[in-house]
Every structure is written in structure tokens, then in C-alpha cells.
Amino acid sequence: MEKRMFKLPMTAGGKLLAAAWVAMMLAGCVGSEDTSSAASQITVNSAAGIAQESAVNYDDNENGLVSGATLKRWKDDWTNERPAGITGKLVILQVSAGPAGSEYILPDGVNVFTYLAPSAEWTQTRSNGVITTQSMVLDGPGVDALLKLYNIDPTADMIVCAQGTGSTGNAMAQGRCWYTLRYWGVDKAHLSVLNGGNQWLNGSSMAGGDFAAAPSAADGSEPNTGTVSVRDLPVDNTALQATMQDMLAILPGSDSNVTGDGVLIWDARSLRQFAAGEKAEFGEDTDPDTAGTQACATAYCDVTNTANYMGTFQNSGSRQGHPRGTLQLQYTRLLNSAEGYRYRDKSELENLLNGGTDADGLGFVDATYQLVGSGNAYRPGDTIYTYCETTFRAMITGVASAIILGKPTRFYDGAMVEWNSLSHLQDNTGNYILPTDSPWRSDTKSFYRPALSAGTVATRTIDDAYARNALSIVVEDRAYKIGGSGGGGGSLLPSNPCGG
């Protein structure tokens, strides 16, 4: 197979991108803080520079995670109540409608606008150069199209990502809204996540009169008049995304909880998925193949039939399990489902992140399926790498760590749908997904149990099993930011200065 290298046009923009790329990669090698490329005049933020910490009382936040009380104060008198430095509109993007009587946060059509921006708008199928993966971060033209559609000026407006109907799925999609805009350089002062769904807000911090039956516009009648591009935001926040190449680089040599290595790798899925069906935990949905015998009455338990583990598979994967050295804490532990799927109090989240347990006795566990204990999960100085199956569930864990607790956080965007594909295992055509000598095999650095039959394994789009790197998405996005095309002929992009 031909070994392909990523190329960038060596226009002025392409040369600037190459310089900026090397500067950031070198900064990443030594874990330094934010940098600025003198050539491109784009500030390149580290994960630490992107994070922001919430107040203990969420009502006190003016961005990041904001409460219903804050949103009501804003929308009722936006001109006088808008946060300092915000000169434009209040734009609320709900990923779903709320229930009857609480459908949409009430707009006024002058200063406050509410739009339905569903989950499907915040992801895209993209290639990292090795494999094409679903549900990745939107590319530059995709984000610019949304800014145009909803007439958003991210340099002036306040953007609020809201759930609509509170649910785990809508909390995930709300997180994708925040992640996409922050990744593309929207300043933290201009971006908020609304805490909780409309059904809880109506009756707690708001009332029926604070809601409308319809959004500001829908079904193609949105303004579609925005003129600001992410190219107008001279900030590179692509460190929010961890690539598969990044993940391979940070994994320890064994499947154990290594403390003091500067990283916490967080599996946001259920314990049954993390354990490939060997263990279960309280509150997990029962496996349909075992008629409810997988559930635990309290904390953790052995699975009744460990041989029947295919119920933990998603997306017709080749295997199930986890990257070595990962700790597991399910995303549902961070939300209060009884109160509109709002985030739990900051003190509760801090306790869990540090290795403590919740009221059900659940907390971070390692590959032995034992609690790691207080002080043995997140440690000061760690960067958190979080993932799930498609990095939807991990949006909840990442919002908690990045904008409530203020910890450096990176999202493995390809997640397990990508990770579990990169195997020297057969798919339903009888072919091996990756050849045995591919440098991108993740099965060699994982605990896993393979599919019981290759016939259940869907084919994957492998673009180059011997690609020089797996950074194509980040390179393309940086090229778009400075006006390059992100592809085509010309000189080779410099090799990864970190090695590998």
C-alpha cells in the first residue's frame, strides 16, 4: 500500500500554518502553556488555557455553566443585565424543543433570539488520515454556515447552548454545541451552557411566561444573514480535540492506574462496556440479551453470564474494552436526573473527580474493577482525556471537568467507535480491518474481548493504514482558520517534532 503524507499548499497561508503547527506541537511536547505565533498572529491555547472554573454557586457565573436564574435575568432586561464586554445579542441554541408549556426560552425578536439547533448540526463524518469516523467536530465551513444561519456574531453576542427537554441525550448534544464553538475559537466570555432542561427550569428559576411555543424561526425561516466567520477569531483552541495519535502517545505500558504521569484518561461509558461485559454497576441499563440479570442492587457486581458480552457492543464494532491505563466513571453520575438533568453541585463533582464516591458508592474504578480511592483519580497538574463511544456521553464529563472544575481537558473525538475499529481483526467481508504491521493498531494497547463472530463486524473506511500521522482534521482546521484550503499539492507539512 502506498504510504501517503499530508500536504498543504505552500501559499503564504500554508507557510504560516506550517510555522504555527510546529510551534504548537513543540509546546505540546513539554506541556507548556498558551503560545502565540508571531507569523500568523493566532493565539494557540493549551488545554489549560481553554479551561475555566465555575463559581461554587452556579448563579454567580456570567459564562460557562449558567443557571436558569441568570438566563432569566438576562432575557428580561438584556440591555442592562448583559455581562460586561458583551455588546451584541443573546442567542439561545436549544438542541431540542422543551415539553408542552416549556417549549422554548422566550425570545423578544430584538435582543433575545431562540433557535432550534439539533444534535445533528454539531457533528460531521471526517477523516483523520488513517480512518474516516462519524460524529467528529464540524469543519470550518460547517461552523461558519451555522453562524450565518443563526446570525451569530461570536465577537459581540452571548451564545447559550441549551437542552430544551432535559435528558442525558440533550445534555450530550448541548455539550457538543459548546465544544464545537469553543474549539473554533469562541471566547469563553461569549459562550454559556444552560444548566438543566426546560421542564425543571419552569417552576424553579422560571415560570410559564418565560417560555414560548415556537422558536424565533424554524423550518428554513432562520435569518441566514450572519457575516462573521471563525476566521475572524484569532484563536486556536484545537487542543480541545485529542486525536487517536495523541491517545496512543499518552497510554502507559500496562493496564493499571498510573498516578503522577500528568494525565487522567476518563472512560465515560458504562462499566459493562469498559469491562467488556465482565462487571456491571448500579443503575446501568440491563442487557437485553440477559433479561435483566446484569443489574446490580448496590455499587458493583459480577455479571451473571460473562460469556454473553456482545450486548455491550455498539456500532457493529470488532471488539469491546478500553485503552490501557484508563479509569471509568459513568457520565450519568454527574447529572441530577430528578432536576432536569442539571449538573450536580461543584463540591460533588470535585469529590468524584478526586476519586471519591457518590451516595450509591460509585466512583472511578481501574482495570481491576476496584475503586481507586480518594486522591487516586485526578491529581493537580493532570490533563484529562475523556471519551465514550462517539464522544457524546463524554461531553458531559468534559463540561464538568473543563468549565465547572476548571481542569485541562481534551476530548478524544474519534472515541471507541474509532479506537475499537483499529484492529487486526476481521470484518464481515472476511478481511482484516488493519494489517498486522500497521502502526495505528490500537488493539495492541488495549484490554479487549473480540466480537464472537466476524459477521457482526461492520466494514470500516480505512484511508491509509500506514499514514504518516493521524492529524489531518486538526491540520485542515488550522489551515481554514488562516485562509488555506487544508489540502492539495505543494511541499510536505513538517513531521511531528514530538516524534512518533
C-alpha positions in Angstrom: 0.0 0.0 0.0 1.3 3.4 -0.9 2.3 5.5 2.2 0.6 8.9 1.9 1.9 12.1 3.5 -0.3 15.1 4.3 0.3 18.1 2.2 -0.5 21.8 2.4 -0.4 24.4 -0.3 2.7 26.5 0.2 1.0 29.7 -0.3 1.7 32.4 2.2 -1.1 30.9 4.3 0.3 27.5 4.0 3.8 28.6 5.2 2.2 30.4 8.2 0.3 27.3 9.1 3.4 25.2 8.9 5.2 27.6 11.3 2.2 27.7 13.7 1.8 23.9 13.6 5.5 23.3 14.6 5.2 25.9 17.3 2.2 24.3 18.9 3.5 20.8 18.6 6.7 21.8 20.2 4.8 23.4 23.0 2.8 20.2 23.4 6.0 18.2 23.8 6.9 19.9 27.0 3.4 20.7 28.2 3.9 24.5 28.2 1.0 27.0 28.4 -0.5 29.1 25.7 1.6 30.3 22.8 1.2 32.9 20.1 2.5 32.5 16.6 4.2 35.7 15.6 3.8 34.8 11.9 0.1 34.1 12.0 -0.9 36.3 14.9 -3.1 33.5 16.1 -3.0 32.7 19.8 -2.6 29.0 20.3 -4.2 27.9 23.6 -3.3 24.8 25.6 -5.9 22.7 27.3 -5.1 24.6 30.5 -5.7 27.9 28.7 -9.1 26.8 27.5 -10.4 25.6 30.8 -12.4 27.9 33.1 -13.6 27.3 36.6 -17.2 27.9 37.8 -18.2 29.7 41.0 -19.4 27.5 43.8 -22.9 28.9 43.3 -23.7 28.5 39.6 -26.0 31.6 39.9 -22.8 33.7 40.1 -21.5 32.6 36.7 -21.7 35.1 33.8 -20.4 32.5 31.3 -19.5 28.8 31.3 -22.2 27.0 33.2 -25.1 29.4 33.8 -28.2 28.9 35.8 -31.8 29.5 34.8 -31.9 32.4 37.2 -29.1 34.1 35.3 -30.7 33.4 32.0 -34.0 34.9 33.2 -32.2 38.0 34.4 -30.5 38.4 31.1 -33.5 37.9 28.8 -35.9 40.0 30.9 -33.6 43.1 30.6 -30.8 42.2 28.2 -29.6 45.8 27.6 -28.9 46.4 31.3 -28.2 42.9 32.5 -25.8 41.6 29.8 -22.4 40.7 31.1 -19.5 43.2 30.8 -17.9 43.1 27.4 -21.0 41.7 25.6 -22.3 44.3 23.1 -24.5 42.2 20.9 -27.5 39.9 21.2 -28.4 37.0 23.4 -28.7 33.9 21.1 -30.0 30.7 22.7 -29.5 27.5 20.8 -31.7 24.7 22.0 -30.8 21.2 20.8 -34.5 20.2 21.2 -37.8 21.7 22.0 -38.9 21.5 25.6 -42.1 19.7 26.7 -45.6 21.3 26.4 -45.7 24.6 28.1 -41.9 24.9 28.3 -41.0 24.6 24.6 -38.6 27.4 24.0 -36.9 30.1 26.1 -39.0 33.2 25.4 -37.3 35.5 22.7 -38.2 39.1 22.1 -37.1 39.3 18.5 -34.9 42.4 19.2 -32.2 41.5 21.7 -33.1 37.8 22.5 -33.3 35.1 20.0 -34.0 31.4 20.5 -33.4 28.8 17.8 -33.7 25.0 17.5 -30.2 23.7 16.7 -30.5 19.9 16.9 -27.8 17.4 17.7 -27.2 16.5 14.0 -25.9 20.1 13.3 -22.9 19.7 15.6 -21.1 16.7 14.1 -19.7 15.6 10.8 -18.1 12.4 9.4 -14.4 13.2 8.8 -11.1 11.5 8.1 -8.0 11.9 10.4 -5.9 10.5 7.6 -5.9 6.9 8.8 -9.7 6.3 9.2 -12.9 8.0 8.4 -15.0 8.4 11.6 -18.5 9.6 12.3 -19.6 12.3 14.8 -16.4 14.4 14.6 -16.1 18.1 15.3 -17.6 20.3 12.5 -15.1 21.7 9.9 -14.7 25.4 9.4 -17.3 25.8 6.6 -19.8 23.9 8.7 -19.4 26.1 11.7 -19.5 29.3 9.5 -22.7 28.0 8.0 -24.3 27.9 11.4 -23.0 31.3 12.4 -24.6 32.6 9.2 -27.8 30.6 9.6 -28.5 32.0 13.1 -27.0 35.4 12.5 -24.4 35.0 15.3 -21.5 37.4 15.8 -19.3 35.5 18.3 -17.2 38.6 18.9 -20.2 40.5 20.2 -23.1 38.1 21.1 -23.6 35.8 24.1 -24.3 32.3 22.9 -26.2 29.9 25.2 -26.2 26.2 24.4 -29.4 24.8 26.0 -31.0 21.3 26.2 -34.7 22.1 25.7 -36.2 19.0 27.2 -33.8 17.8 29.9 -32.3 14.4 29.2 -29.0 12.7 29.1 -29.0 12.8 25.3 -29.8 16.5 25.2 -27.1 17.3 27.8 -24.7 15.5 25.5 -25.8 17.5 22.4 -25.7 20.7 24.4 -22.1 19.8 25.2 -21.3 19.3 21.5 -22.6 22.8 20.9 -20.3 24.3 23.4 -17.3 22.1 22.3 -17.7 23.0 18.6 -17.8 26.7 19.2 -15.0 26.7 21.8 -12.8 24.6 19.6 -13.2 27.1 16.8 -12.1 30.0 19.0 -15.2 31.5 20.5 -14.1 33.3 23.7 -15.3 31.8 27.0 -16.9 35.2 27.8 -19.2 34.8 24.8 -20.3 31.2 25.4 -22.5 29.5 28.0 -24.1 26.2 28.8 -27.6 26.4 30.4 -27.8 24.2 33.5 -30.8 21.9 33.3 -33.8 21.2 31.0 -36.8 23.4 30.4 -39.1 21.2 32.4 -37.1 21.8 35.5 -36.4 25.5 34.9 -40.1 26.1 34.6 -41.1 26.1 38.2 -37.7 26.6 39.7 -36.0 29.7 38.4 -38.5 30.5 35.7 -42.3 30.3 35.1 -44.6 29.6 32.3 -44.4 33.2 31.0 -40.7 32.7 30.4 -41.4 30.2 27.6 -42.8 30.4 24.1 -44.5 27.7 22.0 -42.2 28.3 19.0 -38.6 29.5 18.4 -37.6 32.7 16.8 -37.5 31.0 13.5 -37.7 27.4 12.2 -38.0 25.3 9.1 -35.8 27.3 6.9 -37.0 30.7 8.0 -33.9 31.4 10.1 -32.3 34.7 9.3 -29.3 33.2 7.4 -27.7 36.7 7.4 -24.7 36.3 9.6 -21.4 37.7 8.3 -18.8 36.7 10.9 -16.5 33.7 10.3 -14.4 31.7 12.7 -11.6 33.2 10.7 -12.4 36.4 12.5 -11.4 34.7 15.8 -7.6 34.8 16.0 -7.5 31.9 18.5 -6.5 28.3 18.0 -8.3 26.0 20.5 -7.7 22.8 18.6 -6.0 21.4 21.7 -9.6 20.6 22.9 -9.5 17.7 20.5 -7.3 14.7 21.3 -6.5 12.6 18.2 -6.0 8.9 18.1 -2.4 9.7 17.7 -2.4 11.7 20.9 -4.1 8.8 22.7 -1.5 6.3 21.6 1.2 8.6 22.8 -0.1 9.0 26.4 -1.1 5.4 27.2 1.0 3.7 29.9 2.9 0.5 29.4 0.4 -1.6 31.4 -3.3 -1.6 32.1 -3.0 -0.1 35.6 -3.8 3.2 37.3 -0.6 5.2 36.9 -0.6 8.3 39.1 1.9 11.1 38.7 2.2 10.8 34.9 0.3 14.0 34.2 -2.8 12.5 32.6 -6.2 11.1 33.6 -7.8 9.1 30.9 -11.5 9.0 31.6 -13.9 6.4 30.1 -17.4 7.9 30.4 -19.2 4.8 29.3 -20.9 2.2 31.5 -18.8 -0.3 33.4 -20.1 -3.1 31.3 -18.6 -1.5 28.2 -15.4 -0.7 29.9 -15.1 -4.2 31.3 -16.3 -5.9 28.0 -19.2 -7.5 30.0 -17.2 -8.8 32.9 -18.6 -6.4 35.5 -21.7 -4.2 36.0 -22.7 -1.3 38.2 -25.7 0.0 40.0 -28.0 2.0 37.8 -26.9 0.6 34.4 -29.5 -0.4 31.9 -29.9 -4.1 31.8 -28.6 -6.1 28.9 -31.5 -7.1 26.6 -29.8 -10.5 26.0 -29.8 -11.5 29.6 -33.4 -10.4 30.6 -32.4 -8.1 33.4 -29.8 -10.3 35.2 -27.0 -7.9 34.7 -28.2 -5.2 37.0 -26.7 -4.5 40.4 -28.7 -3.8 43.6 -25.8 -1.7 45.0 -22.5 -0.5 43.8 -20.7 -3.1 41.7 -21.4 -6.7 40.9 -20.2 -9.7 38.8 -22.2 -10.2 35.6 -24.2 -13.4 35.6 -23.2 -14.6 32.2 -19.7 -13.2 31.3 -19.6 -15.3 28.1 -22.5 -13.3 26.8 -20.9 -9.9 26.4 -22.0 -8.9 22.9 -24.7 -6.7 24.4 -22.1 -4.2 25.3 -21.1 -3.6 21.7 -22.1 -0.6 19.7 -21.8 0.4 16.0 -21.0 -3.2 15.0 -17.5 -3.0 16.4 -14.8 -5.5 16.2 -14.1 -5.6 19.9 -15.1 -4.1 23.3 -13.0 -3.0 26.2 -10.8 0.1 26.9 -7.4 1.6 26.3 -4.9 0.6 28.9 -4.5 2.8 31.9 -8.0 4.2 31.7 -10.2 4.9 34.6 -14.0 4.5 34.4 -16.8 6.7 35.8 -20.1 6.7 34.0 -21.3 10.1 32.8 -24.7 9.7 34.5 -23.1 10.1 37.9 -22.5 13.8 37.1 -26.1 14.8 36.4 -29.2 15.2 38.7 -31.9 13.5 36.6 -34.6 14.4 39.1 -33.9 18.1 38.5 -34.0 18.4 34.7 -30.6 16.7 34.2 -28.7 19.6 35.7 -25.1 19.2 36.7 -24.5 18.3 40.3 -23.1 20.8 42.7 -19.4 21.7 42.3 -18.4 20.0 45.6 -20.0 16.7 44.5 -18.2 16.8 41.2 -14.9 17.7 42.8 -15.2 14.7 45.2 -15.9 12.3 42.3 -13.0 13.7 40.2 -10.6 13.2 43.0 -11.6 9.6 43.4 -14.3 9.8 46.0 -17.7 8.1 45.8 -21.3 9.2 45.4 -24.3 8.3 47.5 -24.6 4.9 45.7 -21.0 4.1 46.5 -19.8 4.6 42.9 -16.7 6.4 41.8 -13.7 5.9 39.5 -12.5 2.3 39.0 -9.5 0.9 37.3 -8.9 -2.2 35.3 -9.3 -4.4 38.4 -12.8 -3.0 38.7 -12.0 -1.7 42.1 -12.5 1.8 43.4 -9.3 3.8 43.0 -10.0 5.7 46.2 -9.8 9.4 47.1 -6.6 11.1 45.8 -6.0 8.4 43.2 -8.0 9.8 40.2 -7.4 13.4 39.2 -4.2 14.9 40.6 -3.1 18.5 40.3 -1.3 19.1 37.0 -3.1 16.3 35.2 -4.7 16.9 31.8 -7.9 14.9 31.4 -8.5 12.9 28.2 -12.2 11.9 28.1 -14.1 9.7 25.7 -17.0 7.4 25.3 -18.3 5.6 22.1 -18.7 8.7 19.9 -17.8 11.4 22.4 -21.3 12.4 23.1 -21.5 11.0 26.7 -18.0 12.4 27.2 -19.3 15.9 26.6 -21.0 15.6 30.0 -17.8 14.5 31.7 -15.8 17.1 29.8 -18.2 20.0 30.6 -17.9 19.1 34.3 -14.1 19.0 34.2 -13.4 21.8 31.8 -16.0 24.5 32.6 -17.1 23.7 36.1 -14.0 22.3 37.8 -11.5 24.2 35.6 -9.3 21.3 34.7 -7.3 21.0 31.5 -9.5 18.7 29.4 -9.2 17.2 25.9 -11.8 15.2 24.1 -10.9 12.1 22.2 -13.3 12.9 19.4 -13.0 9.6 17.5 -13.6 7.7 20.7 -14.3 4.0 20.9 -16.1 3.7 17.6 -12.8 4.6 16.1 -10.5 3.0 18.7 -12.2 -0.4 18.5 -12.1 -0.3 14.7 -8.3 0.0 14.6 -7.7 -3.7 15.0 -6.0 -6.6 13.3 -9.4 -8.4 13.4 -11.7 -9.4 10.6 -14.9 -7.6 9.5 -17.9 -9.1 7.8 -16.2 -9.4 4.5 -13.5 -11.7 5.9 -10.8 -9.0 5.5 -8.7 -7.7 8.3 -9.5 -4.1 9.2 -5.8 -3.2 9.7 -2.8 -5.2 8.5 -0.7 -6.7 11.2 2.2 -4.2 10.6 0.1 -1.0 10.7 1.5 1.5 13.2 -2.1 2.6 14.0 -3.3 -0.7 15.6 -4.8 0.2 19.0 -5.7 -3.4 19.8 -2.0 -3.8 20.9 -2.5 -1.2 23.6 -5.9 -2.2 24.9 -7.8 -4.6 27.1 -10.4 -6.1 24.8 -12.7 -9.0 24.0 -13.3 -9.5 20.3 -16.6 -9.9 18.6 -17.8 -13.5 18.8 -18.3 -13.5 15.0 -16.7 -11.5 12.3 -20.1 -11.5 10.6 -21.3 -8.9 13.1 -18.4 -6.5 12.4 -19.2 -3.7 10.0 -16.6 -2.6 7.5 -14.6 0.5 8.3 -13.3 3.2 5.9 -9.5 2.9 6.3 -8.0 5.7 4.3 -4.3 4.8 4.9 -3.2 2.0 7.2 0.4 3.4 7.1 -0.3 7.1 7.2 2.5 9.3 8.4 0.3 10.8 11.1 -3.4 11.0 12.2 -3.6 14.8 12.5 -5.5 15.5 9.3 -8.5 17.1 10.9 -6.5 19.4 13.1 -4.2 20.4 10.2 -7.2 21.0 8.0 -8.9 23.2 10.6 -5.8 25.3 11.3 -5.5 25.8 7.5 -9.1 27.0 7.3 -8.5 29.4 10.2 -5.8 31.3 8.4 -7.4 31.1 4.9 -5.7 28.0 3.5 -7.6 25.1 1.8 -6.2 22.4 4.1 -5.3 20.1 1.2 -3.8 19.9 -2.3 -0.3 19.8 -3.6 2.8 21.6 -2.6 5.5 20.9 -0.1 5.2 18.4 2.8 4.0 19.5 6.2 6.8 19.2 8.6 6.9 15.9 10.5 5.7 15.7 14.1 8.5 17.3 16.2 7.4 15.2 19.2 8.4 12.1 17.3 6.4 9.0 16.5 
